[in-house]
């Protein structure tokens, strides 16, 4: 199966997990998804210092700068598989 197809399948599966992942894992999924679909961070940091969610999402994506899209897809797929198995 092609990597992009596996990635798209993992995206669907991530929305149907038996248990909702913790915030750290959700941020990891977010960062990997953004890196997979858009590449390196291409937005400015959130202007509101009290918007903690936007700041956390920005930082999760920022940590992945330089990671190739294919590598991000592979990590996303692996993370979703581990969540499905309850690891």
C-alpha positions as CSV (number, residue, x, y, z in Angstrom):
1,X,0.0,0.0,0.0
2,X,1.3,3.5,-0.9
3,X,2.5,5.7,2.0
4,X,-0.1,8.4,1.3
5,X,-2.9,5.9,1.4
6,X,-1.7,4.4,4.6
7,X,-1.4,7.9,6.1
8,X,-5.0,8.8,5.0
9,X,-6.2,5.6,6.6
10,X,-4.3,6.4,9.8
11,X,-6.0,9.8,9.9
12,X,-9.4,8.2,9.7
13,X,-8.4,5.6,12.3
14,X,-7.1,8.4,14.7
15,X,-10.6,9.7,14.9
16,X,-12.0,6.3,15.9
17,X,-9.7,5.3,18.7
18,X,-11.2,3.3,21.6
19,X,-9.7,5.8,24.1
20,X,-9.0,9.5,23.6
21,X,-5.2,10.0,23.8
22,X,-3.8,12.4,26.4
23,X,-2.9,16.0,25.5
24,X,0.7,15.3,24.8
25,X,-0.1,12.6,22.3
26,X,-2.8,14.7,20.7
27,X,-0.2,17.5,20.2
28,X,2.2,14.9,18.8
29,X,-0.4,13.8,16.3
30,X,-1.2,17.4,15.4
31,X,2.4,18.2,14.8
32,X,3.0,15.1,12.7
33,X,-0.2,15.7,10.7
34,X,0.8,19.3,9.9
35,X,4.3,18.4,9.0
36,X,3.0,15.5,6.8
37,X,0.5,17.7,5.0
38,X,2.1,21.1,4.9
39,X,5.8,20.6,5.5
40,X,7.8,23.0,7.7
41,X,6.0,25.5,9.9
42,X,4.6,28.3,7.7
43,X,2.7,30.5,10.2
44,X,3.6,33.2,12.7
45,X,3.4,32.4,16.4
46,X,0.1,33.1,18.1
47,X,-0.2,36.8,19.1
48,X,-2.3,36.2,22.2
49,X,0.1,35.0,25.0
50,X,-3.0,33.5,26.9
51,X,-4.1,31.3,24.0
52,X,-2.4,28.3,25.4
53,X,-3.9,25.8,23.0
54,X,-2.7,27.7,19.9
55,X,0.7,28.1,21.5
56,X,1.0,24.4,22.2
57,X,-0.1,23.5,18.7
58,X,2.4,26.0,17.2
59,X,5.2,24.5,19.4
60,X,4.3,20.9,18.5
61,X,4.6,21.7,14.8
62,X,7.7,23.9,15.3
63,X,9.6,21.0,16.9
64,X,9.3,19.1,13.6
65,X,10.9,21.7,11.3
66,X,13.3,20.0,8.9
67,X,11.6,16.6,9.1
68,X,10.7,15.3,5.6
69,X,7.0,14.8,4.9
70,X,7.4,11.1,4.3
71,X,9.1,10.6,7.7
72,X,6.3,12.5,9.4
73,X,3.7,10.4,7.7
74,X,5.5,7.2,8.8
75,X,5.7,8.4,12.4
76,X,2.1,9.4,12.3
77,X,1.1,6.0,11.0
78,X,3.2,4.2,13.7
79,X,1.8,6.4,16.5
80,X,-1.8,5.7,15.4
81,X,-1.1,1.9,15.2
82,X,0.4,2.0,18.7
83,X,-2.7,3.8,20.0
84,X,-5.0,1.3,18.4
85,X,-3.1,-1.5,20.1
86,X,-3.4,0.3,23.4
87,X,0.3,0.8,23.8
